Amino acid sequence: MDCKESSKRYNLVKKLKHNGFILSIVCVSVLMFTSCVNYTPKPLGYFRIELKDKTYDTVQIDDPVVFEYPSNVARVVQHRGEEEFFDIVYPQYNARIYCSYKNIDGNFYEISEDSRKFVYKHVVKADAISEQPYENPEKNMYGMLYEIKGNAASQVQFLLTDSVKHFLRGALYFNNRPNKDSIAPVAEYITEDIVRIMETAEWK
């Protein structure tokens, strides 16, 4: 083989290697571009929460009010201090409705304003706060249901009063970092119970 033929063969091999290198770059670029275009991020997933059917019983606590609560999924815990307090605890759902009773003694406006402030202190984190009034003149029962949308610490609060002697308020809290998407099913589940409390409550 003479030098001329050897040189031709060398140039041919060099050209093939060069073309192969360019082809590799083109293929990699196409793959990268295609993968970027077709990539769809998957939404966050949450564990499925089993929501049990509820059985309601009447509870008559030391405070002068009676109401129905879901006795098979929650328990009522009463404790005393300067004011009257009791909690409705949902152990399986890591949730608690903090309730307090106050006897009105010419200070209805102050008590009702304090209750409203408790609700609207969550406005910083809330997407919206809705107010649903409730009244039952036959029982001398009037109230308000507050639903707090978003990642607020409390998702639902309520109050019941006769405007003269009795004032009851409650607030639902979860014992974990607020996340509206993960706790939404349970918050809705417990909101049903809060509505039931309001509708069945009676002053003793």
C-alpha positions in Angstrom: 0.0 0.0 0.0 1.5 3.3 -1.1 1.5 6.5 0.9 -1.2 8.1 -1.2 -3.7 5.2 -0.6 -2.9 5.2 3.1 -3.5 8.9 3.4 -6.9 8.5 1.6 -7.9 5.8 4.0 -6.8 7.9 7.0 -8.8 10.9 5.9 -11.9 8.6 5.3 -11.7 7.2 8.9 -11.2 10.7 10.3 -14.2 12.0 8.4 -16.4 9.1 9.6 -15.4 9.7 13.2 -16.1 13.4 12.8 -19.6 12.7 11.3 -20.3 10.1 14.0 -19.4 12.7 16.7 -21.8 15.3 15.1 -24.5 12.6 14.8 -24.1 11.8 18.5 -24.5 15.4 19.5 -27.6 15.8 17.4 -29.2 12.7 18.9 -28.5 13.8 22.4 -29.8 17.3 21.7 -33.0 15.8 20.2 -33.5 13.6 23.2 -33.0 16.4 25.7 -35.4 18.7 23.8 -38.0 16.0 23.5 -37.8 15.1 27.2 -38.1 18.7 28.3 -41.2 19.2 26.1 -43.0 16.1 27.2 -42.2 16.3 30.9 -45.2 16.7 33.1 -44.7 17.1 36.9 -46.8 14.8 39.0 -49.0 16.4 41.7 -48.3 15.7 45.3 -50.1 12.6 46.7 -51.5 12.2 50.1 -52.4 9.1 52.1 -56.0 8.1 51.8 -57.9 8.8 55.1 -60.7 6.5 56.1 -63.7 8.5 57.3 -65.9 6.3 59.5 -69.7 6.4 59.6 -70.8 8.3 62.7 -73.1 7.5 65.6 -74.4 10.5 67.5 -75.2 10.7 71.2 -76.3 13.5 73.5 -73.7 14.9 75.9 -74.7 17.0 78.9 -71.6 18.7 80.3 -71.3 20.7 83.4 -71.8 23.9 81.4 -75.5 24.8 80.8 -75.7 23.4 77.3 -76.5 20.0 75.7 -75.8 18.9 72.2 -75.2 15.8 70.0 -71.7 14.7 69.1 -70.2 11.7 67.2 -69.5 9.4 70.1 -67.9 6.6 68.1 -65.1 8.8 66.6 -64.8 11.6 69.2 -64.8 12.1 72.9 -65.6 15.1 75.1 -63.0 16.2 77.6 -64.0 18.8 80.1 -61.5 20.9 82.2 -62.1 23.9 84.4 -60.2 27.2 84.8 -61.1 30.8 85.1 -63.7 30.2 82.4 -65.6 27.0 81.4 -63.8 24.9 78.8 -64.3 21.6 77.1 -62.8 19.9 74.0 -64.2 17.5 71.5 -61.2 15.3 70.6 -60.9 13.2 67.4 -57.9 11.0 68.2 -57.8 9.2 64.8 -57.8 12.4 62.9 -55.4 14.4 65.1 -58.1 17.1 65.5 -59.7 18.9 68.3 -62.6 21.4 68.6 -61.7 23.8 71.4 -64.9 25.0 73.1 -65.5 27.6 75.8 -68.6 28.8 77.5 -69.1 32.2 79.1 -72.0 33.5 81.2 -73.1 36.9 79.8 -73.3 39.6 82.5 -74.1 42.8 80.6 -71.0 42.3 78.5 -72.4 40.6 75.4 -70.8 43.1 73.0 -67.3 42.6 74.4 -67.6 38.8 74.3 -69.0 38.7 70.8 -66.3 41.0 69.5 -63.6 38.9 71.2 -65.0 35.9 69.4 -65.0 37.7 66.1 -61.4 38.7 66.6 -60.4 35.1 67.2 -61.8 34.3 63.8 -60.3 37.1 61.9 -56.8 36.8 63.3 -56.4 34.0 60.7 -57.0 36.4 57.8 -53.3 36.6 57.2 -53.1 33.0 56.1 -56.7 32.6 54.9 -57.8 32.7 51.3 -61.3 33.7 52.4 -63.6 33.6 55.4 -67.3 32.9 55.0 -70.0 33.6 57.6 -73.2 31.6 57.8 -75.7 32.8 60.4 -77.9 30.4 62.3 -81.0 31.0 64.3 -83.6 28.9 66.1 -86.0 31.2 68.0 -87.9 28.3 69.5 -84.7 27.3 71.4 -83.6 30.9 71.9 -80.5 29.9 70.0 -78.6 32.2 67.6 -75.1 31.7 66.1 -72.6 32.0 63.4 -70.5 29.4 61.5 -67.2 30.7 60.1 -65.4 28.6 57.4 -61.8 29.7 57.0 -60.4 28.7 53.6 -56.7 28.2 52.9 -53.7 27.2 55.1 -55.0 28.9 58.3 -54.4 27.2 61.6 -58.1 26.9 62.3 -60.5 25.8 59.4 -63.8 26.2 61.1 -65.2 28.2 64.1 -68.6 28.8 65.5 -70.6 30.6 68.2 -73.9 30.1 69.8 -75.7 32.5 72.1 -79.1 33.7 73.4 -77.6 37.3 73.6 -78.7 37.6 77.3 -77.1 34.8 79.5 -75.3 32.2 77.5 -72.4 32.3 75.0 -70.6 29.3 73.5 -67.8 29.3 71.0 -65.7 26.6 69.4 -62.7 26.4 67.0 -61.4 23.4 65.0 -57.6 22.8 65.0 -55.4 20.0 63.7 -52.3 19.0 65.5 -50.1 19.3 62.5 -48.9 21.9 60.0 -51.8 23.4 58.1 -52.2 22.1 54.6 -55.6 22.7 53.0 -55.2 20.0 50.4 -54.3 17.1 52.8 -56.8 18.0 55.6 -59.7 19.1 53.4 -61.6 15.8 53.6 -61.3 15.6 57.4 -62.1 19.3 57.9 -65.3 18.8 55.8 -66.1 15.6 57.8 -65.8 17.5 61.2 -67.6 20.5 59.9 -70.7 18.3 59.5 -70.4 17.6 63.3 -70.1 21.3 64.1 -73.3 22.0 62.2 -74.9 19.1 64.1 -73.8 20.6 67.4 -75.3 24.0 66.4 -78.6 22.4 65.3 -79.0 20.2 68.3 -77.7 22.5 71.1 -80.1 23.6 73.8 -79.6 25.7 76.9 -80.3 23.9 80.2 
